[in-house]
Amino acid sequence: MLRRLFPEERCAAETMRRGGLFEEAVAFLFAYLFLLLFPSLSQLFLSPFFPKTAPLVSLFFTAAALLPLLLFLRIFSRAKAEAFYLSRGSIRVKGLLYFPLGIALFVFLVGLLCLTGAFKYVGASRESLSYLPLLFFAYLVQGSTEELLCRGFLLSALSARFGGAVSALISAAVFSLMHVFNPAVSLIGLLNIFLFGLLFASLTQRTKSLLPAALLHAGWNFSLSLFGVRISGTMPAFSVLFFENRRPFLSGANFGPEASPLLSVALIAILFLLAFLKPRPICKYEAEK
Protein backbone atom coordinates (compact mmCIF):
# COMPACT_ATOMS: atom_id res chain seq x y z
CA MET A 1 0.00 0.00 0.00
CA LEU A 2 2.79 2.45 0.90
CA ARG A 3 4.42 1.75 -2.46
CA ARG A 4 1.23 2.73 -4.27
CA LEU A 5 0.58 5.74 -2.06
CA PHE A 6 4.16 7.06 -2.23
CA PRO A 7 5.52 5.65 -5.51
CA GLU A 8 8.66 7.74 -5.89
CA GLU A 9 12.10 6.13 -5.87
CA ARG A 10 15.49 7.72 -5.49
CA CYS A 11 16.24 9.47 -8.76
CA ALA A 12 19.47 9.73 -10.68
CA ALA A 13 22.13 11.60 -8.70
CA GLU A 14 23.09 13.88 -11.58
CA THR A 15 19.47 15.04 -11.89
CA MET A 16 18.85 15.46 -8.16
CA ARG A 17 22.24 16.95 -7.26
CA ARG A 18 21.43 19.82 -4.95
CA GLY A 19 24.18 20.42 -2.37
CA GLY A 20 25.02 18.71 0.90
CA LEU A 21 22.69 17.76 3.72
CA PHE A 22 24.07 20.49 5.99
CA GLU A 23 23.46 23.23 3.41
CA GLU A 24 19.92 21.93 2.80
CA ALA A 25 19.15 21.88 6.53
CA VAL A 26 20.43 25.44 7.00
CA ALA A 27 18.40 26.68 4.01
CA PHE A 28 15.26 25.01 5.35
CA LEU A 29 15.71 26.43 8.86
CA PHE A 30 16.22 29.96 7.55
CA ALA A 31 13.18 29.58 5.29
CA TYR A 32 11.10 28.44 8.28
CA LEU A 33 12.30 31.42 10.36
CA PHE A 34 11.39 33.77 7.53
CA LEU A 35 7.98 32.09 7.34
CA LEU A 36 7.42 32.91 11.02
CA LEU A 37 8.99 36.36 11.23
CA PHE A 38 8.10 38.25 8.07
CA PRO A 39 4.28 37.96 8.32
CA SER A 40 4.39 38.94 12.02
CA LEU A 41 6.71 41.90 11.40
CA SER A 42 4.68 43.07 8.42
CA GLN A 43 1.47 42.94 10.44
CA LEU A 44 3.13 44.90 13.25
CA PHE A 45 4.28 47.55 10.79
CA LEU A 46 1.02 47.75 8.81
CA SER A 47 -1.46 47.66 11.71
CA PRO A 48 -1.23 51.41 12.57
CA PHE A 49 -1.97 52.32 8.92
CA PHE A 50 -4.33 49.51 7.87
CA PRO A 51 -5.76 48.07 11.11
CA LYS A 52 -8.49 46.09 9.36
CA THR A 53 -6.61 44.51 6.47
CA ALA A 54 -3.11 44.19 7.99
CA PRO A 55 -3.61 40.57 9.23
CA LEU A 56 -4.73 39.48 5.78
CA VAL A 57 -2.08 41.42 3.84
CA SER A 58 0.60 39.92 6.11
CA LEU A 59 -0.11 36.51 4.54
CA PHE A 60 1.54 37.74 1.33
CA PHE A 61 4.78 38.13 3.29
CA THR A 62 4.98 34.35 3.83
CA ALA A 63 6.57 34.37 0.36
CA ALA A 64 9.72 35.78 2.04
CA ALA A 65 10.42 32.17 3.09
CA LEU A 66 11.43 31.49 -0.51
CA LEU A 67 14.43 33.85 -0.31
CA PRO A 68 16.76 31.41 1.55
CA LEU A 69 15.70 28.63 -0.82
CA LEU A 70 16.46 30.73 -3.89
CA LEU A 71 19.84 31.67 -2.40
CA PHE A 72 20.58 27.99 -1.76
CA LEU A 73 19.62 27.05 -5.33
CA ARG A 74 21.77 29.84 -6.69
CA ILE A 75 24.91 28.89 -4.72
CA PHE A 76 24.80 25.14 -4.07
CA SER A 77 22.34 23.33 -6.29
CA ARG A 78 22.67 22.22 -9.89
CA ALA A 79 19.46 20.18 -9.93
CA LYS A 80 16.93 20.61 -12.71
CA ALA A 81 13.51 22.14 -12.06
CA GLU A 82 11.91 18.69 -12.31
CA ALA A 83 13.79 17.66 -9.18
CA PHE A 84 11.64 20.13 -7.24
CA TYR A 85 8.36 19.15 -8.96
CA LEU A 86 8.36 22.44 -10.88
CA SER A 87 8.58 21.35 -14.52
CA ARG A 88 6.36 23.20 -16.99
CA GLY A 89 5.01 19.95 -18.36
CA SER A 90 3.56 19.06 -14.97
CA ILE A 91 1.20 22.08 -15.06
CA ARG A 92 -2.09 20.94 -16.56
CA VAL A 93 -5.57 22.46 -16.58
CA LYS A 94 -7.03 19.59 -14.58
CA GLY A 95 -4.58 20.40 -11.80
CA LEU A 96 -6.51 23.63 -11.21
CA LEU A 97 -9.42 21.53 -9.95
CA TYR A 98 -7.57 20.87 -6.70
CA PHE A 99 -8.44 24.35 -5.39
CA PRO A 100 -12.21 23.71 -5.49
CA LEU A 101 -11.51 20.21 -4.16
CA GLY A 102 -9.92 21.81 -1.09
CA ILE A 103 -13.08 23.88 -0.64
CA ALA A 104 -15.28 20.80 -1.18
CA LEU A 105 -13.38 18.85 1.49
CA PHE A 106 -13.98 21.59 4.02
CA VAL A 107 -17.66 21.99 3.07
CA PHE A 108 -18.06 18.23 3.58
CA LEU A 109 -16.48 18.51 7.04
CA VAL A 110 -18.72 21.46 7.98
CA GLY A 111 -21.73 19.44 6.85
CA LEU A 112 -20.73 16.58 9.15
CA LEU A 113 -20.19 18.99 12.05
CA CYS A 114 -23.63 20.51 11.50
CA LEU A 115 -25.28 17.08 11.29
CA THR A 116 -23.66 16.01 14.58
CA GLY A 117 -24.66 19.27 16.28
CA ALA A 118 -21.07 20.44 16.75
CA PHE A 119 -21.71 23.49 14.55
CA LYS A 120 -24.76 25.71 14.22
CA TYR A 121 -25.08 28.38 11.53
CA VAL A 122 -25.73 31.80 13.07
CA GLY A 123 -25.38 34.33 10.23
CA ALA A 124 -23.35 35.93 7.45
CA SER A 125 -21.46 39.15 6.68
CA ARG A 126 -22.09 40.90 3.36
CA GLU A 127 -19.27 43.33 4.02
CA SER A 128 -16.70 40.52 3.97
CA LEU A 129 -17.75 39.49 0.45
CA SER A 130 -15.85 42.46 -0.97
CA TYR A 131 -12.63 41.04 0.46
CA LEU A 132 -12.97 37.64 -1.26
CA PRO A 133 -10.48 38.44 -4.08
CA LEU A 134 -7.89 39.52 -1.50
CA LEU A 135 -8.63 36.40 0.56
CA PHE A 136 -8.19 34.22 -2.52
CA PHE A 137 -4.77 35.59 -3.47
CA ALA A 138 -3.54 35.80 0.13
CA TYR A 139 -4.22 32.14 0.84
CA LEU A 140 -2.96 31.13 -2.59
CA VAL A 141 0.40 32.74 -1.76
CA GLN A 142 0.47 31.32 1.76
CA GLY A 143 -0.51 27.76 0.78
CA SER A 144 1.84 27.68 -2.21
CA THR A 145 4.75 28.99 -0.14
CA GLU A 146 4.31 26.28 2.50
CA GLU A 147 4.14 23.64 -0.24
CA LEU A 148 7.26 24.97 -1.95
CA LEU A 149 9.04 24.73 1.38
CA CYS A 150 7.73 21.38 2.65
CA ARG A 151 7.17 19.46 -0.58
CA GLY A 152 9.10 21.28 -3.31
CA PHE A 153 12.25 21.57 -1.20
CA LEU A 154 12.09 19.22 1.80
CA LEU A 155 10.25 16.28 0.22
CA SER A 156 12.39 16.35 -2.91
CA ALA A 157 15.59 16.49 -0.84
CA LEU A 158 14.48 13.48 1.21
CA SER A 159 13.25 11.58 -1.86
CA ALA A 160 16.66 11.95 -3.47
CA ARG A 161 18.13 10.03 -0.52
CA PHE A 162 15.44 7.75 0.94
CA GLY A 163 12.71 7.20 -1.64
CA GLY A 164 8.95 7.74 -1.45
CA ALA A 165 7.48 6.36 1.78
CA VAL A 166 10.28 7.39 4.15
CA SER A 167 10.55 10.89 2.67
CA ALA A 168 6.76 11.34 2.86
CA LEU A 169 6.66 10.30 6.52
CA ILE A 170 9.55 12.57 7.52
CA SER A 171 8.30 15.59 5.59
CA ALA A 172 4.77 15.13 7.03
CA ALA A 173 6.22 14.94 10.56
CA VAL A 174 8.22 18.14 10.00
CA PHE A 175 5.11 19.83 8.56
CA SER A 176 3.18 18.87 11.70
CA LEU A 177 5.95 20.07 14.03
CA MET A 178 5.96 23.43 12.27
CA HIS A 179 2.51 23.98 13.85
CA VAL A 180 3.41 22.84 17.36
CA PHE A 181 3.56 26.40 18.75
CA ASN A 182 0.25 27.50 17.23
CA PRO A 183 -2.43 28.77 19.65
CA ALA A 184 -4.60 26.09 21.30
CA VAL A 185 -2.69 23.28 19.59
CA SER A 186 -3.82 19.73 20.36
CA LEU A 187 -2.64 16.19 19.64
CA ILE A 188 -5.53 15.58 17.26
CA GLY A 189 -4.69 18.82 15.49
CA LEU A 190 -1.06 17.78 15.03
CA LEU A 191 -2.19 14.32 13.86
CA ASN A 192 -4.48 15.83 11.24
CA ILE A 193 -1.75 18.16 9.99
CA PHE A 194 0.52 15.10 9.74
CA LEU A 195 -2.18 13.31 7.70
CA PHE A 196 -2.50 16.37 5.48
CA GLY A 197 1.28 16.24 5.01
CA LEU A 198 1.00 12.61 3.86
CA LEU A 199 -1.81 13.55 1.46
CA PHE A 200 0.17 16.45 -0.02
CA ALA A 201 3.28 14.26 -0.34
CA SER A 202 1.31 11.51 -2.08
CA LEU A 203 -0.26 13.93 -4.56
CA THR A 204 3.13 15.47 -5.30
CA GLN A 205 4.91 12.17 -5.83
CA ARG A 206 2.12 10.62 -7.88
CA THR A 207 1.69 13.59 -10.23
CA LYS A 208 5.34 14.75 -10.26
CA SER A 209 3.96 18.25 -9.77
CA LEU A 210 3.66 20.65 -6.85
CA LEU A 211 0.48 22.19 -8.28
CA PRO A 212 -2.14 19.76 -6.83
CA ALA A 213 -0.83 19.98 -3.26
CA ALA A 214 -0.39 23.77 -3.43
CA LEU A 215 -3.92 24.36 -4.72
CA LEU A 216 -5.55 21.85 -2.37
CA HIS A 217 -3.73 23.48 0.56
CA ALA A 218 -4.76 26.98 -0.56
CA GLY A 219 -8.37 25.93 -1.16
CA TRP A 220 -8.61 24.42 2.31
CA ASN A 221 -7.19 27.50 4.06
CA PHE A 222 -9.38 29.80 1.96
CA SER A 223 -12.46 27.84 3.08
CA LEU A 224 -11.56 28.10 6.77
CA SER A 225 -11.54 31.87 6.43
CA LEU A 226 -14.69 31.84 4.33
CA PHE A 227 -16.59 29.96 7.02
CA GLY A 228 -15.27 32.07 9.88
CA VAL A 229 -13.52 29.33 11.85
CA ARG A 230 -10.02 29.18 13.27
CA ILE A 231 -7.12 28.21 10.99
CA SER A 232 -4.66 26.18 13.07
CA GLY A 233 -5.65 28.15 16.16
CA THR A 234 -5.73 31.60 14.51
CA MET A 235 -8.96 33.44 13.80
CA PRO A 236 -9.14 34.78 10.20
CA ALA A 237 -9.27 38.51 9.61
CA PHE A 238 -12.48 38.32 7.58
CA SER A 239 -15.35 35.84 7.64
CA VAL A 240 -18.34 35.51 5.35
CA LEU A 241 -20.28 32.85 7.28
CA PHE A 242 -20.47 32.36 11.04
CA PHE A 243 -21.01 29.22 13.08
CA GLU A 244 -21.56 28.64 16.77
CA ASN A 245 -19.35 25.99 18.34
CA ARG A 246 -21.49 23.63 20.43
CA ARG A 247 -19.32 20.53 20.82
CA PRO A 248 -15.67 21.51 21.25
CA PHE A 249 -14.30 17.97 21.00
CA LEU A 250 -15.94 17.23 17.64
CA SER A 251 -15.37 20.71 16.22
CA GLY A 252 -11.70 20.96 17.26
CA ALA A 253 -12.31 23.55 20.01
CA ASN A 254 -10.09 26.66 19.78
CA PHE A 255 -7.67 25.11 17.29
CA GLY A 256 -10.46 24.89 14.72
CA PRO A 257 -11.82 22.06 12.54
CA GLU A 258 -8.26 20.93 11.77
CA ALA A 259 -8.37 19.33 15.25
CA SER A 260 -11.66 17.52 14.63
CA PRO A 261 -11.62 13.71 14.91
CA LEU A 262 -14.10 13.66 12.02
CA LEU A 263 -11.38 15.17 9.84
CA SER A 264 -8.99 12.40 10.97
CA VAL A 265 -11.42 9.76 9.71
CA ALA A 266 -11.95 11.64 6.43
CA LEU A 267 -8.22 12.05 5.73
CA ILE A 268 -7.44 8.40 6.50
CA ALA A 269 -10.27 7.36 4.15
CA ILE A 270 -8.90 9.62 1.39
CA LEU A 271 -5.40 8.16 1.78
CA PHE A 272 -6.78 4.61 1.54
CA LEU A 273 -8.77 5.49 -1.59
CA LEU A 274 -5.75 7.21 -3.14
CA ALA A 275 -3.68 4.06 -2.61
CA PHE A 276 -5.96 2.16 -4.98
CA LEU A 277 -5.53 4.62 -7.84
CA LYS A 278 -2.87 3.72 -10.38
CA PRO A 279 0.23 5.90 -9.89
CA ARG A 280 2.20 7.46 -12.72
CA PRO A 281 5.71 6.14 -13.60
CA ILE A 282 7.85 5.97 -10.47
CA CYS A 283 10.76 8.10 -11.57
CA LYS A 284 10.48 9.79 -14.94
CA TYR A 285 14.03 11.16 -14.73
CA GLU A 286 15.54 7.68 -14.83
CA ALA A 287 12.93 6.51 -17.34
CA GLU A 288 14.01 9.22 -19.77
CA LYS A 289 17.62 8.01 -19.83
PEZI-V778327 format. One record per pair of residues at least 4 apart in sequence whose ideal C-beta (glycine too) atoms are under 8 Angstrom apart, sorted by the first residue. I is the first residue (numbers start at 1). GAP is how many residues later the second one is. D is the distance in Angstrom with one decimal. If there is no record, write none. Layout:
((I:GAP:D) (I:GAP:D))
This chain:
((1:4:6.1) (1:274:4.9) (2:4:5.9) (2:162:7.7) (2:163:4.3) (3:4:6.4) (3:161:7.5) (3:162:7.2) (4:271:4.8) (4:272:7.3) (4:273:7.9) (4:275:6.1) (5:160:7.6) (5:163:7.8) (5:193:7.8) (5:197:5.1) (5:266:6.5) (5:269:6.2) (5:270:4.4) (6:158:3.5) (6:159:4.5) (6:161:7.6) (6:162:4.4) (6:195:6.5) (6:196:5.9) (6:199:5.5) (7:157:5.7) (7:198:5.9) (7:199:6.1) (7:272:4.0) (7:273:7.5) (7:275:5.1) (8:151:5.2) (8:155:6.6) (8:156:3.9) (8:159:7.4) (8:197:4.1) (8:274:6.3) (8:275:6.5) (9:154:5.3) (9:155:6.6) (9:273:5.0) (9:274:4.9) (9:277:7.8) (10:6:7.8) (10:149:6.9) (10:150:6.2) (10:151:6.7) (10:152:7.2) (10:153:5.2) (10:273:7.7) (11:4:5.5) (11:5:4.9) (11:72:7.1) (11:148:7.3) (11:149:6.3) (11:272:4.9) (11:274:4.6) (11:275:6.1) (12:4:6.7) (12:271:7.9) (12:273:5.5) (12:274:5.3) (12:277:6.9) (13:4:6.0) (13:147:7.8) (15:64:6.7) (15:65:5.8) (15:67:7.2) (15:68:5.9) (15:270:4.4) (16:63:5.6) (16:67:4.9) (16:140:7.5) (16:143:7.9) (16:144:3.9) (16:269:7.6) (17:60:7.2) (17:61:5.2) (17:62:5.6) (18:6:6.9) (18:55:8.0) (18:58:7.0) (18:59:4.1) (18:60:7.4) (18:61:4.4) (18:65:6.7) (18:138:7.9) (18:139:6.5) (18:142:6.9) (19:4:4.3) (19:5:5.9) (19:53:6.6) (19:56:8.0) (19:57:3.2) (19:58:5.2) (20:4:7.0) (20:56:7.5) (21:4:6.2) (21:140:8.0) (22:4:6.4) (23:4:6.3) (23:49:6.4) (23:53:4.9) (24:4:6.3) (24:48:7.2) (24:129:7.8) (24:133:5.1) (25:4:6.3) (26:4:6.4) (27:4:6.2) (27:41:5.1) (27:42:5.9) (27:44:7.3) (27:45:3.7) (27:126:7.5) (28:4:6.3) (28:40:8.0) (28:121:7.3) (28:125:6.5) (28:126:6.1) (29:4:6.5) (30:4:6.4) (30:38:3.8) (31:4:6.4) (31:34:4.5) (31:35:7.1) (31:36:7.7) (31:37:4.5) (31:38:5.4) (31:118:5.4) (31:122:7.3) (32:4:6.7) (32:33:7.1) (32:117:7.2) (32:146:6.6) (33:4:5.9) (34:4:5.4) (34:30:4.7) (34:31:4.4) (34:33:6.3) (34:34:6.3) (35:4:7.6) (35:27:5.7) (35:29:7.6) (35:30:3.9) (35:110:7.1) (35:111:7.4) (35:114:6.8) (36:4:6.8) (37:4:5.8) (38:4:6.0) (38:23:4.3) (38:24:7.0) (38:26:3.8) (38:27:7.4) (39:4:6.3) (39:19:4.3) (39:20:6.4) (39:22:4.7) (39:23:5.5) (40:4:6.4) (40:18:7.3) (41:4:6.3) (41:20:7.7) (42:4:5.9) (42:12:7.8) (42:15:7.2) (42:16:4.6) (42:18:8.0) (42:19:4.2) (43:4:6.0) (43:11:5.1) (43:12:5.8) (43:14:7.9) (43:15:3.9) (46:4:5.2) (46:7:7.9) (46:8:3.9) (46:11:6.0) (46:12:6.9) (47:4:5.6) (47:7:4.5) (49:5:7.7) (50:4:4.9) (50:7:6.7) (52:185:7.6) (53:4:5.4) (53:78:7.7) (53:81:7.3) (53:184:7.1) (54:4:6.2) (54:183:8.0) (55:4:7.9) (55:181:8.0) (55:182:4.0) (56:75:7.1) (56:78:6.0) (56:79:6.8) (56:82:5.4) (56:180:7.9) (56:181:4.3) (56:182:6.5) (57:4:7.9) (57:77:7.8) (57:81:7.3) (59:79:4.0) (59:80:6.7) (59:82:6.4) (59:83:4.6) (60:77:7.7) (60:78:6.0) (60:81:5.3) (60:82:7.9) (62:79:6.4) (62:80:4.8) (62:83:4.6) (62:84:7.3) (63:78:5.6) (63:82:5.2) (65:4:7.4) (65:80:5.5) (65:84:5.7) (66:4:5.8) (66:79:6.4) (66:82:6.2) (66:83:7.7) (67:4:6.4) (68:4:6.3) (69:4:6.4) (69:79:7.2) (69:80:7.1) (69:84:5.5) (70:4:6.2) (71:4:6.3) (72:4:5.5) (72:5:6.4) (73:4:4.7) (73:6:7.9) (79:4:3.9) (79:5:7.0) (80:7:7.9) (80:205:8.0) (81:5:4.5) (81:6:5.4) (81:7:7.9) (82:4:7.3) (82:5:4.3) (82:8:7.9) (82:126:7.4) (82:202:7.5) (82:203:6.3) (83:73:5.7) (83:77:7.3) (83:202:7.5) (84:68:4.7) (84:69:6.7) (84:72:5.1) (84:126:7.5) (85:5:6.7) (85:66:6.8) (85:67:5.7) (85:71:6.4) (85:119:5.5) (85:123:6.2) (85:124:5.5) (85:125:4.2) (86:4:7.5) (86:66:6.5) (86:124:6.2) (87:121:7.4) (87:122:7.5) (90:5:7.9) (90:117:6.7) (90:118:5.4) (90:119:3.3) (90:120:7.7) (90:121:6.7) (91:4:6.4) (91:118:6.7) (91:120:5.7) (92:117:7.8) (92:119:7.9) (95:112:7.4) (95:114:6.4) (95:116:4.2) (95:117:5.5) (95:120:6.9) (96:115:7.9) (96:119:6.6) (97:4:6.0) (98:4:6.5) (98:105:7.7) (98:113:7.2) (98:114:4.5) (98:115:7.7) (98:117:3.9) (98:118:4.4) (98:121:6.8) (99:4:7.0) (99:116:4.2) (99:117:7.2) (99:119:6.1) (99:120:4.1) (99:123:7.8) (100:4:6.1) (100:119:6.4) (101:4:6.4) (101:114:8.0) (101:115:5.9) (101:118:6.5) (102:4:6.9) (102:113:6.8) (102:114:4.4) (102:115:6.8) (102:116:6.7) (102:117:2.4) (102:118:4.1) (102:119:7.8) (102:120:7.3) (102:121:6.6) (103:4:6.2) (103:116:4.8) (103:117:7.6) (103:119:6.8) (103:120:4.7) (103:123:7.8) (104:4:6.3) (105:4:6.6) (105:111:7.8) (105:114:7.9) (105:115:6.4) (105:118:7.9) (105:161:7.3) (106:4:6.3) (106:113:7.9) (106:114:5.7) (106:117:3.7) (106:118:6.6) (106:121:7.0) (106:151:7.4) (107:4:6.4) (107:116:6.9) (108:4:6.7) (108:158:7.1) (109:4:6.4) (109:148:5.7) (109:151:6.8) (109:153:6.3) (109:154:5.7) (109:157:6.5) (110:4:6.3) (110:9:6.4) (110:117:6.0) (110:133:7.5) (110:147:7.4) (111:4:6.3) (112:4:6.3) (112:150:5.1) (112:154:7.9) (113:5:4.2) (113:6:4.1) (113:130:7.9) (113:137:6.4) (113:138:5.6) (113:144:6.9) (113:147:6.9) (113:149:6.8) (114:4:7.6) (114:5:4.9) (114:6:7.2) (114:7:7.1) (114:129:7.9) (116:131:7.0) (116:134:5.7) (116:146:7.5) (117:129:5.8) (117:130:6.2) (118:127:7.2) (118:128:5.9) (118:129:3.9) (118:132:3.9) (118:133:4.2) (118:142:7.7) (119:124:4.5) (119:125:7.1) (119:126:6.8) (119:127:7.0) (119:132:6.1) (120:123:6.4) (120:124:4.5) (120:126:5.8) (121:120:7.0) (121:121:7.5) (121:122:5.8) (121:123:7.9) (122:120:5.0) (122:121:6.4) (122:122:4.9) (123:118:7.8) (123:119:5.0) (124:116:6.1) (124:117:5.3) (124:118:6.8) (125:4:7.6) (125:113:7.8) (125:114:6.3) (125:115:5.9) (125:116:8.0) (125:117:7.2) (128:4:7.6) (128:110:4.4) (128:111:5.9) (128:112:4.8) (129:111:6.2) (131:4:5.6) (131:107:4.7) (132:4:6.2) (132:94:7.9) (132:108:7.4) (133:4:6.6) (134:4:5.9) (135:4:6.3) (135:87:6.2) (135:90:5.6) (135:91:7.2) (135:103:6.4) (136:4:6.2) (136:86:6.2) (137:4:6.4) (138:4:6.3) (139:4:5.7) (139:79:5.1) (139:82:4.5) (139:83:4.3) (139:86:6.8) (140:4:6.0) (140:78:4.6) (140:82:7.7) (141:4:6.1) (142:4:6.7) (142:76:7.2) (142:79:6.5) (143:4:6.4) (143:71:5.9) (143:72:7.6) (143:74:3.8) (143:75:3.2) (143:76:7.8) (143:77:7.6) (143:78:5.4) (143:79:8.0) (144:4:6.2) (144:70:4.3) (144:73:7.6) (144:74:6.3) (145:4:6.4) (146:4:5.9) (146:29:7.9) (146:71:6.5) (147:4:5.0) (147:5:6.4) (147:53:6.6) (147:57:7.9) (147:63:5.8) (147:66:5.0) (147:67:4.1) (147:70:5.6) (148:4:4.2) (148:5:6.5) (148:62:6.8) (148:66:7.5) (149:4:5.6) (149:5:6.7) (150:4:5.2) (150:5:6.7) (150:21:5.8) (150:24:6.9) (150:25:4.9) (150:28:7.7) (150:47:7.0) (150:50:7.4) (151:4:4.4) (151:5:7.5) (151:20:6.8) (151:49:5.7) (151:50:6.3) (151:53:4.7) (151:59:5.9) (151:62:5.5) (152:4:6.3) (152:58:5.0) (153:4:6.3) (154:4:6.4) (154:17:5.0) (154:20:6.3) (155:4:6.0) (155:12:5.7) (155:13:7.0) (155:16:4.4) (155:46:5.6) (155:49:6.3) (155:50:7.7) (156:4:6.5) (157:4:7.2) (158:4:5.5) (158:8:7.1) (158:9:3.4) (158:12:5.5) (158:13:5.9) (159:4:6.5) (159:5:6.5) (159:8:4.3) (159:46:7.3) (161:6:7.6) (162:4:4.0) (162:5:5.0) (162:8:7.5) (163:4:6.5) (164:4:6.1) (164:41:5.5) (165:4:6.4) (166:4:6.3) (167:4:6.0) (167:34:7.4) (168:4:6.1) (168:29:7.8) (168:30:5.9) (168:33:3.8) (168:34:6.7) (168:37:7.0) (169:4:6.4) (169:29:7.4) (170:4:6.5) (171:4:6.2) (171:26:6.2) (171:30:5.7) (172:4:6.5) (172:22:5.0) (172:23:7.6) (172:24:7.8) (172:25:2.9) (172:26:4.7) (172:28:7.9) (172:29:6.0) (173:4:6.4) (173:21:6.3) (173:24:7.4) (174:4:6.5) (174:23:7.9) (175:4:7.7) (175:18:6.3) (175:19:7.1) (175:21:7.4) (175:22:3.8) (175:25:7.8) (176:4:7.4) (176:14:4.9) (176:15:7.6) (176:17:4.5) (176:18:4.1) (176:21:6.2) (177:13:7.9) (179:6:6.6) (179:10:7.3) (179:11:6.6) (179:14:5.3) (179:53:5.5) (180:5:6.1) (180:10:6.6) (181:4:7.2) (182:7:7.8) (182:50:4.8) (182:51:4.2) (182:52:7.0) (182:73:7.3) (183:50:3.6) (183:51:6.4) (183:71:7.0) (183:72:7.6) (184:46:7.6) (184:49:4.5) (184:69:6.6) (184:70:3.6) (184:71:4.6) (185:4:5.6) (185:5:6.6) (185:47:7.9) (185:48:6.1) (185:70:6.0) (186:4:7.1) (186:66:7.6) (186:67:7.1) (186:69:5.4) (186:73:4.8) (187:4:6.3) (188:4:6.3) (188:64:7.3) (188:71:4.8) (188:72:7.4) (188:73:5.9) (188:76:6.5) (189:4:6.5) (189:43:7.2) (189:44:7.7) (189:63:6.7) (189:66:4.5) (189:67:7.9) (189:69:5.5) (189:70:3.5) (190:4:6.4) (191:4:6.5) (191:73:6.2) (192:4:6.4) (192:66:5.3) (192:67:6.5) (192:68:7.5) (192:71:5.2) (192:72:5.6) (192:75:6.4) (193:4:6.5) (193:39:7.4) (193:65:6.6) (194:4:6.8) (195:4:6.5) (195:69:6.7) (195:72:4.0) (195:73:6.7) (195:76:7.0) (196:4:6.2) (196:21:7.8) (196:24:7.9) (196:71:6.6) (197:4:6.2) (198:4:6.2) (198:73:6.2) (199:4:6.4) (199:14:7.9) (199:17:7.7) (199:68:6.4) (199:71:6.4) (199:72:6.2) (199:75:7.5) (200:4:6.2) (200:13:3.9) (200:16:7.1) (200:17:6.5) (201:4:6.2) (201:12:7.7) (202:4:5.9) (202:69:7.0) (202:72:5.7) (203:4:6.0) (203:9:4.4) (203:10:4.9) (203:13:6.9) (203:71:7.9) (204:4:7.8) (204:5:7.0) (204:6:6.0) (204:8:7.1) (204:9:5.0) (205:74:7.9) (206:68:7.7) (206:71:7.7) (206:73:4.8) (206:74:6.0) (207:4:7.6) (207:5:5.5) (207:73:6.7) (208:72:6.4) (208:76:6.1) (210:4:5.5) (211:4:6.1) (212:4:6.0) (213:4:6.0) (214:4:6.3) (215:4:6.0) (216:4:6.4) (217:4:6.6) (218:4:6.0) (219:4:6.4) (220:4:6.8) (221:4:6.9) (221:10:6.0) (222:4:6.2) (223:4:6.1) (224:5:5.6) (224:6:7.4) (224:7:4.4) (224:12:6.6) (224:32:6.6) (224:33:7.1) (224:34:7.8) (225:6:6.7) (225:11:3.7) (225:12:7.6) (225:13:6.6) (225:14:6.6) (226:13:7.4) (226:14:5.2) (226:15:6.7) (227:12:7.2) (227:13:7.4) (227:14:5.0) (227:16:6.6) (228:8:6.9) (228:11:2.9) (228:12:6.9) (228:13:5.5) (228:14:4.7) (228:15:6.6) (229:7:7.9) (229:14:6.5) (229:27:5.1) (229:28:5.7) (230:4:6.2) (230:5:5.4) (230:6:7.8) (230:22:7.7) (230:24:6.4) (230:25:6.4) (230:26:3.3) (230:27:7.9) (231:4:7.9) (231:5:6.0) (231:25:6.0) (231:27:7.5) (232:23:6.7) (232:24:6.6) (232:26:5.8) (233:21:6.5) (233:22:4.8) (233:23:6.6) (245:6:5.1) (245:8:7.6) (246:5:7.6) (247:4:5.8) (248:4:7.6) (248:5:3.9) (248:6:7.8) (249:4:7.0) (249:12:7.4) (250:10:6.1) (250:11:6.8) (250:12:6.4) (251:6:6.4) (251:9:5.9) (252:4:5.1) (252:5:4.9) (252:6:6.1) (252:7:3.4) (252:8:4.3) (252:11:7.6) (253:6:6.5) (255:4:3.9) (257:6:6.2) (258:5:6.6) (259:4:7.9) (260:4:7.4) (261:4:6.8) (262:4:6.5) (263:4:6.1) (264:4:6.4) (265:4:6.3) (266:4:6.4) (267:4:6.5) (268:4:6.5) (269:4:6.4) (270:4:6.1) (271:4:6.6) (272:4:7.4) (273:4:7.4) (280:4:7.7) (281:6:5.4) (282:5:8.0) (283:4:6.4) (284:4:6.1) (285:4:7.6))
